[in-house]
Amino acid sequence: MKLRGTERKEFPLSVRKAAFARCCKPDGIPKCENCGKPLRPGNIEYEHLTPDGLGGEPTLENCGVWCRVPCSSAKTHKEDNPRMVKADRVLKKSFGLERKKKAFQSRGFEKRPRQNNASRPINKWRPDIEENGQ
């Protein structure tokens, strides 16, 4: 359950066009705004710099044109998702939606009688064999 909402706000076409024009400056070749490598078709991602789930608006200032692999996927999986999971956890706890964890108390194991006969021969386990080994 997500308390932050499930509706994702995508960038409108006008914002994506302006961001793409920004990443093409000064030489006209589109480059990733994170790593600086040239962008190829199919490997372009319009990334929320402040994640949408944490209040990032779909504006030009919050839009970055990044290469999908490795820049955008690394940011999403290593930075954004853990921050949003933590935000969910904090919200659930503040609204009292988390189950309280109780300490598990077991009754334990029964105590065995003490065995002081460790040096006694094997007849302890096999009564058909006498102490003299016959």
matplotlib code that plots the C-alpha trace (Angstrom):
import matplotlib.pyplot as plt

x = [0.0, 1.4, 0.2, 2.0, -0.3, 0.0, -0.6, 2.7, 3.0, 4.8, 6.5, 4.3, 5.5, 6.5, 8.8, 10.4, 11.0, 12.6, 14.8, 15.9, 16.8, 18.8, 20.8, 21.7, 23.6, 26.2, 27.3, 23.8, 24.6, 22.3, 24.3, 23.4, 23.1, 24.5, 27.5, 28.0, 27.9, 26.1, 22.5, 21.2, 17.6, 16.0, 18.4, 16.9, 15.1, 13.5, 14.4, 12.7, 15.7, 13.5, 11.5, 7.8, 6.9, 8.7, 7.0, 9.0, 6.8, 6.9, 8.7, 11.7, 13.8, 13.1, 13.6, 16.9, 17.7, 19.7, 20.8, 18.5, 21.3, 23.3, 22.5, 18.7, 18.3, 21.1, 19.6, 16.1, 17.2, 19.9, 18.7, 15.0, 13.4, 15.1, 14.1, 10.5, 10.3, 11.6, 9.0, 6.2, 7.6, 7.7, 4.2, 2.7, 4.4, 3.1, -0.4, -0.2, -0.6, 2.4, 1.8, 3.6, 6.2, 5.9, 8.8, 8.3, 8.5, 8.8, 8.6, 11.9, 13.1, 12.6, 15.7, 17.4, 18.7, 22.4, 24.5, 27.6, 28.3, 30.2, 33.0, 30.6, 30.8, 28.3, 25.8, 24.1, 22.4, 22.2, 21.0, 21.6, 25.4, 26.8, 29.5, 32.3, 31.5, 29.8]
y = [0.0, 3.4, 6.4, 8.8, 7.9, 5.8, 8.4, 9.2, 12.6, 12.3, 15.3, 17.0, 17.1, 20.8, 20.1, 17.1, 19.2, 22.1, 19.6, 17.9, 21.2, 22.0, 18.8, 19.5, 22.7, 23.9, 21.6, 20.2, 16.6, 15.4, 14.3, 12.8, 15.5, 13.1, 11.4, 13.4, 10.5, 11.0, 9.8, 7.3, 6.7, 4.2, 5.0, 8.4, 8.8, 11.9, 11.6, 13.3, 14.9, 15.0, 11.8, 12.1, 10.0, 12.5, 15.6, 16.3, 18.2, 17.6, 20.9, 21.8, 22.4, 18.9, 17.2, 15.7, 14.0, 11.0, 7.8, 5.0, 2.6, 3.0, 6.5, 6.5, 2.9, 3.2, 6.4, 4.8, 1.6, 2.8, 6.2, 6.9, 3.5, 3.2, 6.8, 6.2, 2.9, 4.7, 7.5, 4.8, 3.2, 6.5, 7.5, 4.1, 4.3, 7.8, 6.8, 3.7, 1.3, -0.9, -3.9, -3.7, -6.4, -8.5, -10.3, -14.0, -15.8, -19.6, -21.9, -23.3, -26.9, -29.4, -29.9, -33.4, -35.2, -34.7, -37.6, -38.3, -41.7, -40.5, -43.0, -46.0, -48.5, -48.8, -51.0, -47.8, -47.7, -51.4, -53.4, -56.8, -56.3, -56.7, -54.6, -57.2, -56.8, -60.2]
z = [0.0, -1.0, 0.9, -1.5, -4.3, -7.4, -10.1, -11.9, -13.4, -16.8, -18.5, -21.0, -24.6, -24.3, -21.4, -23.1, -26.3, -24.2, -22.2, -25.4, -27.0, -23.8, -24.0, -27.6, -26.9, -27.8, -30.7, -31.7, -30.7, -27.9, -24.8, -21.5, -18.9, -16.3, -17.9, -21.1, -23.6, -26.9, -26.8, -29.3, -30.2, -27.8, -25.0, -24.0, -20.7, -19.3, -15.7, -12.7, -10.8, -7.7, -7.8, -8.7, -5.7, -3.4, -4.7, -7.9, -10.3, -14.1, -14.9, -17.1, -14.0, -12.7, -16.0, -17.0, -20.4, -19.5, -21.2, -20.1, -19.4, -17.1, -15.8, -15.4, -14.3, -11.8, -10.3, -10.2, -8.5, -6.2, -5.2, -5.9, -5.0, -1.6, -0.7, -1.7, 0.2, 3.3, 2.8, 2.6, 5.8, 7.7, 6.6, 7.5, 10.9, 11.6, 10.7, 12.9, 10.0, 10.9, 13.0, 16.3, 16.6, 19.7, 21.2, 20.6, 23.9, 23.7, 26.7, 25.8, 25.8, 28.6, 30.7, 30.3, 33.4, 33.8, 32.4, 34.4, 32.7, 29.6, 30.1, 30.4, 27.5, 24.7, 26.7, 27.8, 24.3, 23.6, 26.6, 24.9, 25.1, 28.6, 30.1, 29.3, 25.6, 24.9]

ax = plt.figure().add_subplot(projection="3d")
ax.plot(x, y, z, "-o")
ax.set_aspect("equal")
plt.show()
